[in-house]
Amino acid sequence: MVYPASTHVLATFRELLKLLPTAEKAKPQVLLLAGETTPFRNDTDREMVFRQESNFFYLSGCTVPASYLLVAFQDGTGLSQKPSIELFIPKAELADMMWSVPPPSPEAAKQTHDVTRIDHPAAVPNAIQVLLKAFPDALFHTLPRGSPLFPTIPAEFTELVMSSENKDAGISDLFLLPALHQARLIKDQQEIDWIRKANEISSRAHEVVMRVLGKAVKGAIERGHGAGVDRPLLPGEWLIEKEAEAEAIFVASCRREGAVHQAYLPIVAASTRASTLHYCCNDREFAWGPVQPHDHQNRNEFAHGGVRQLNPQVLLIDAGCEWNCYASDITRTMPVGNGGKFTPEARAIYELVLEMQKVAMDMIKPGIHWDAIQLMCHRILVKGFQRLGIFKSPSPSAISSVAPASDEAWDPEHDEEKILASGISSAFFPHGLGHSLGMDVHDVPSASKPAVNPTLNKGMAIGHESFYTYLRLRLPLQKNMIVTVEPGCYFSPHLIAPVRDSKHINKEVLERYESVGGVRIEDVVLITEDGFENLTTVRSDTEWVEGVCSGML
């Protein structure tokens, strides 16, 4: 189907008009954007993976490198209902046809793009002159110029607007990006469908990794004649022994279903490496211990009774693909090295994180402020740590959630509210509960967490300020927002060090849990009229995860 560029153009202009000074609103408004160019490795002619700049794609649906976009709009005229959208894509040269896939012809591109006109980049200067002649007082808008974050617009294009011959025209890079972020914050049905598709593909990829682990536990990986000796192993014969192998299987599953890009570098972290939030090395062995590079003689030592099953661990995989430039973002934490079962400590932390996510999900609906859900997750973590004994409790009986027998037994020093006020839970849950998701995995930052935010401090309890330091979404939820819900619990030596001697922490109990490393569970949800829809389809309940990872399901 044709990407709904004109719908997104109108949504952007609606937001743009809200931001403009009153004197500028009635003027013709023109958007001038450059698309991304194909990147190359430093000082070589070797191409790197191309992915279109998100704002350019949002307004054009065009994935052709080195393209340009020129859009004209004026409130109160016919252009307010049907803006002029001109797309300029490179001309196919002989070298393009020899070395790579050439760009489409203008005639072919017109059939697949929701635009008014298509031409080649050489026609851009004349197109700008035509607009300036028709609208001599037009205000041109660009993304921030001179910023390394956005493709460069050739100086000759902007100089045309600023030339002395066009004394009534203007150009600004102040308004377009915030307008685009506001428009992109709320998704239309096509965007929702594509994000749903990306999450379905990624959900299956997570389950594929779990099931390959489960097959190994059951000794069900069958190798044909000569496997690993006379010939390399085939994919169905692999035993996952390294983070990189788990990543490879995840990415291969996504590519098999037609997803071209991952939405971000996959995080595949085993053992205590799971306490590093954006661990992307993915280069270590796990569970049954070291193998040599290119060692294809898998010995099935992951099965029950394997002699090297000495270090049961968790494997945290935070990964998601894109579908048509729209992202997914899913995290699952699974057991390895223990017959596919969590250790008692890992299971306790896993189920606490599940509880944090369930409570968060139960609160989600339009109108609720994301800060309130963030605070509730910290409250659940504090209560859970008190149950486990990691945080001290006001009385011995309170560890098992039983009220103290008498007022005399109550010790206010370890009251839940006192611990929350101290902020020490941030050492174990340092990041935000979730973020907006769309074309970018951490989507539309200026709209999700505005610098000037009138929604904050409206009489709502906020707990400790450290709870919000890294929160990427600080707004009331709205229908058709898409957000991640990703509580976590981590035992990072770097984060724990400053609070280890806190009067609220039982150090002996804490030490028993530090080997867990980290647990995160992340789903993508659509905010609906009265609640939410979970777009993530891979399950996370403890029994199912253990059943699959142990090969029992």
Secondary structure, DSSP 4 states (H G I P E B T S, - for coil): --B-HHHHHHHHHHHHHHHS-GGGTTS-EEEEEEPPPPPB-TTSS-B------HHHHHHH----TT-EEEEEE-TTSGGGTS-EEEEE-PPPPHHHHHHSPPPPPHHHHHHHB--SEEE-GGGHHHHHHHHHHH-TT-EEE-SPTT-TTSPPPPHHHHHHHHSGGGTT-EEESSSHHHHHHHHHHS--HHHHHHHHHHHHHHHHHHHHHHHHHHHHHTT-----TTBTTTBPPPGGG----BHHHHHHHHHHHHHHTT---BSS--EEEEGGGGGSTT------B-SS----TT------TTSTT-TT----EEEEEEE-BEETTEE--EEEEEEESSTT---HHHHHHHHHHHHHHHHHHHH-STT-BHHHHHHHHHHHHHHHHHHHTSB--SSGGGGGTPPPSSGGG--GGG-HHHHHHHTGGGGTS-S-S--B-SSSSS--HHHHS-SS-TTS-SS-----GGGGTT-S--SB--TT-EEEE--EEE--HHHHTTTTT-TTB-HHHHHHHGGG-EEE-BEEEEE-SSSEEE---S---HHHHHHHHTT--
